[in-house]
């Protein structure tokens, strides 16, 4: 985006030539990756407890690693690529004796580090300015929640945005087939990732005005490859219908309408997230908004000066802006918790960095004349170095200051071993909303459903023989010896489960978990 950066901004690192042997962008990319991986590999993180949605996905990965099929042997409402990544980590680590929990955590820590490095590359390509890229990488690496949400298990939003960043980078570099492949991989990690295929289509078609170079056709061909591979795999496993029902029909017909909130409700929830989980880093969201408006205004001004034809030529680069806006609109439609902001964080880092560089350059050039341009360059270097140092110190301090909850993974492992020891040969366990127990113990759930909240319990009336009642009777005939019931706030038929437990089970308390043991006959 040539009109965003001054000619002096084209240096590779604070004024160094872009062709510098040491400060090449490829080398800085790997440096960002390595430093972030080290930062996120603190010893205390390995005791982070298994929790809620990530525990569901860790269990999903375990089932796949055992040979199970998604949506047939275990159900979730997101596309499954992130679980396959977790399953691959488990299988690769198994010969080395690594516990599957740690194999998954190492893998997703590395994916988070790779996302930081790709944020650097996208920012460099967008602005043709490595300084923006370096600051963006530092900002993203230092966001506490980005670290915390990626060191505790499978996190579908991370591969979604990671593959999306690759698709954006490929779009800006004119690689349409690659953009299609990674855009679809993003969608197969989480459905909203399809926006990157759409953004690439807008970019390659120059806003739907140019088709003769067949780049859009190559984009669609690339997108078709991973989709066809997944569908063939699911077809062989007999899980295509389950994939459609739970990843598309249920979210559009039940989950979306049920969770949709008012504009005021969205603003209240967004403010709550910025004030609580993102309290330390919330300032970057405001910087990013100002930076985005600055970039848009410059693009509009450039289009007015250069005309529509010139603006169309920059369409591939505009897709970074468009992708950020589209995902922000999606957040307005569905934003449950801090993890839903993960795909927004690289854009926050990029546009916040762009604003900071603009302000630094403006300050360095204040009062400068053409006769003292050399002085201005040195001022830019000094101010950029100082900004990097300050942000790096803040980033490292913020990430290492995170404290593991008092009841960490070691306490959970002790509990799970105690509970599992009560199971004899042939005994079953049913966990609802408590997939942590399944992950820690390595046990298989008595049902493929581990979480029936947000209307899933009622939805069984449409997808299970005999509806919810038929499914529940089949569950009871298995006579699971241990039942764990949690996350009932959004469970419509809580009373049915509680009546069953009251008649056949006794409640017990462990150090971390509450569970129920079947009464002996």
Helices and strands as residue ranges (DSSP letters): G 7-10, H 25-39, G 43-47, H 52-65, H 81-94, H 100-127, H 130-141, H 144-148, H 156-172, H 176-189, G 191-194, H 195-204, H 215-237, H 240-244, I 245-249, H 250-250, I 251-255, H 256-259, H 263-275, H 282-306, H 308-313, H 315-333, G 338-341, H 342-364, G 370-372, H 373-400, H 409-420, E 429-432, H 435-441, H 456-463, H 467-477, E 482-485, H 494-504, E 505-509, E 514-518
